[in-house]
């Protein structure tokens, strides 16, 4: 690290610190810069510096941070927390309770937590506040497999929705394999089109910042796969991280990506969140959680430097619940030395308008 120089000192970094950054980097003392400026203005400088490079190539793909991650609970336990989504415009966190049929909205700046209960399956396009609402049925899939359900969904930076299904889960943790499919919303055909089949538990979709690759997890395979991505289709599937080879317990569940293209993966049944460099197939960091069934992750906060983590208590017996009373809690993890990327809203634009069935709640 002693030969590294700090680059990308301009742009997001406060102007009054440019000279300090350049001066120190010329002396080849980049670690001193990080340590000093972190104490002064950590979020404004260290989290935005970018990569540390050397004359011989890349030294590190993230800034080294000796501060230990801090974890706090930001919600009371729910049955099956999932689908955390940070609304950057309103600076609020949304998540759902699948088993409780509820949509939750948390404002971290005011600590106001509201929720609504639906009559049917949870949908992701509600505000979590209104007591009067409408749920629109935009599309129905897997009609040949009536016991299937949707599991995870993400929108790419263009707003194209990708979502997958899974087979019947009875009991919890025992899913009928190879019953699901991965779909993409077609703005031309105005419907969800299958892109990958069969899958067992569709999970963890993320895209690199340059949009060239898409990452995906079919949970029972215990691996993370990568695809080449052209904005519409996926191809050239390959394994980029294997839980078995890397001795990671549990199965990959929800996943997000940071601004340095490292993956953050919830490990269901593994009591942890892991950070993975997909380019080198390397495990970078492990964050142990006080719950076993970690379900999903997303970055949020004004600087996108807080990792929100959802969890699950459904299916745990009384002995397990006594050992992990916070199961089902949503957590906030800080001091990670990185920043995430914006969660994209899904766009359901169509060339031809399609009549939507709906019911009032």
ABEGO torsion letter per residue (X at the ends): XAABBBBGABEABBAAAAAAAAAAAAAGBAAAAAAAAAAABAAAAAAAAEBBBBAAEBABABBBBABBBBBBBABBBBABBBGBBBBAAAGBBBBBBAAAGBBBBBBAAAGBBBBBBBABBBBAABAGABABBBBBBABBBGAABAABBBABBBBBAAGBBBBBBBBBBOBBGBBBBGABBBBBBBAAAGBBBBABOBBABBBGBBBBAAGABBBBBBAAAGBBBBBBBAGABBBGBBBABBAAAAGBBEBBBBBBBBAAGBBBBBBBGAGBBBBBBAAAGBBABBBBBABABBABBBBBEAAGABBBBBBBABGBBAAAAAABAABGBBBBBBGAGBBBBBBBBBBABBABBBBBBBBBX
